[in-house]
Amino acid sequence: MKLTTLICCTLLILFGVFAAVYALSGFDLLLFLCAGNRIAYRAALSLAGVGALWLLFWLIAFRPTKPLS
C-alpha cells in the first residue's frame, strides 16, 4: 500500500513537471516522450488520473494529517 502511494506521488510530480515545462515553454514534453503517438499520450495522461484517484482514496481512508491536528 505504501509502495503504491509512493508510485502515484511520483507519477503526479512527474506530470506536474511536464505541465510546467509545457506552460512555460510551449513544448509538450510528454508528447515528445510518447514519440507523437496520441494513443500512448492519452494512456500516459490516464495514469495521472488513476494516480490522483488513488491518492484521494488514500487521504480519505487513512487520514495521514489527523495526528497533526
KANORZI-V651449 format. One record per residue. RES is the residue in one small letter. PHI is phi in whole degrees, -180 to 180 (NA if undefined). Layout:
# KANORZI-V651449
RES_PHI / RES_PHI
This chain:
# KANORZI-V651449
m_NA / k_-67 / l_-63 / t_-62 / t_-65 / l_-66 / i_-64 / c_-65 / c_-63 / t_-62 / l_-61 / l_-68 / i_-66 / l_-62 / f_-66 / g_-66 / v_-66 / f_-60 / a_-67 / a_-66 / v_-63 / y_-66 / a_-69 / l_-87 / s_-120 / g_84 / f_-94 / d_-85 / l_-65 / l_-66 / l_-65 / f_-64 / l_-68 / c_-87 / a_59 / g_76 / n_-80 / r_-66 / i_-68 / a_-66 / y_-63 / r_-67 / a_-66 / a_-66 / l_-66 / s_-67 / l_-63 / a_-65 / g_-65 / v_-65 / g_-63 / a_-67 / l_-65 / w_-63 / l_-67 / l_-63 / f_-59 / w_-63 / l_-67 / i_-74 / a_-74 / f_-108 / r_42 / p_-68 / t_-94 / k_-60 / p_-65 / l_-75 / s_-90
